[in-house]
Amino acid sequence: MTDTWLGIDIGGTSTRLMLMDNQRHWLNFHKIATASWSQSPEALTELAQRITQFLEQQPVNGVMLGLPGILSRDRQQVLSLPFIQRLDNQPVAAQLSERLGLPVAMDKDVNHLMLWDLLQLPLLPDSAVGLYLGTGMGNSLWLNRQFYHGEHGAAGELGHIPFGESNLPCPCGNHGCAETVTSGHWLSGWAAEHLPDIPLGEVFSVHRHHPALEAFVTRLAKVIAMEMNILDPDTLILGGGVLAMADFPQDALRQQIRQYLRPPITRSGLKIVFSAPGDQTGCRGACLAAQRHFSEGQ
Ligand SMILES: [Zn+2]
């Protein structure tokens, strides 16, 4: 009998669903507005109804959720999900499982992007770091062939290291986090103030050599190089909407990251790969994670 897995990628704007069978055939990609279920006082009941409608009686073996928040180390509880705060400190996997009558597991969304990207590589590395730059700074750690979650579930929060002289407030509640000066959020704020007549998507095409944008790329390289110098992974995967913007200086970022690596061995040895962006990669990665989790007992 064919096994089928449901991957769900929950973002602030959209919730994406997709099925995958054991032969990795992809089926029924579907996107709904997150607000259509998340704003209900019974958000998980609403979500379960959407999932049931999506499945249309299709049997599935397991469901994997990807969430942009902090989860408990055992991946059973949501600890902090800023845009659906009523889920904080809830055993979301068990609650959704009960409503659906199906096994449900969950992980950080960025680990699903990373799993997808890892499985596109010619060989699965023993260690890799993913850095996905969108509104915030997503970070995924793949160490000794598994995702590293940390003692409290909060490993891989590179965006929240204290960095530089900035003291800007961060959505996490602290001030001066790296993310406040290295994220898409910083970039869109800067562009709105200094280049108000240029659409955000074109700022690198028109002003790639603006000193403030060059400084942005350098800050990013420094923050990423810190993690490389600590972990010394085989591969660094770089992705996310900011790095996929037209004419974003990927070569300059790659060169500067190398420049800040501890010479000589890591500077020449680290593989740096840019991820191909796509609307489906988060939920495809969730399907692959479901297959690993439920059929391999990970
Ligand atoms: Zn922070």
Residues whose N, C-alpha, C, O or C-beta is under 5 A from the ligand:
A	BS01	ZN	G159 H160 C170 C172 N174 C177
